[in-house]
Amino acid sequence: MGQSTQDMDLPDPFVDIYPTQPSPKSVSFRLGEKLGRVFLTFKGKIDRKYQAVTQGIHHQVEAESEMERLAQEQWLQEQVEQIAAQYHSQLKRLQHRYAFVSLMALLIGGVCGATVITYF
């Protein structure tokens, strides 16, 4: 009846697609490979240089922002010191006024009390 497929000699349909021996590389192919490697090498160097430059820029920006923050902090501290000095001077002035008013009230009360005692 029929033969098994193992006994039949069938032509390989993939002979054209997958050659058994590698073909020699042409000059343009080898030149392209070398140019590609050179390109990748330069690309790596450029990437590293770009990263170094951007990292330097980021450090500089961070340093400037830190200096600006410190300057603002110092300015705010000066403002706090000025306001505290004004508050303490006003507090001292009010204490002096209250002491003067209390002393005057004591004197007036004493004089009025002495007057009331002597005349009544």
Secondary structure as GFF3:
##gff-version 3
##sequence-region A 1 120
A	DSSP	alpha_helix	27	119	.	.	.	ID=ss1
###
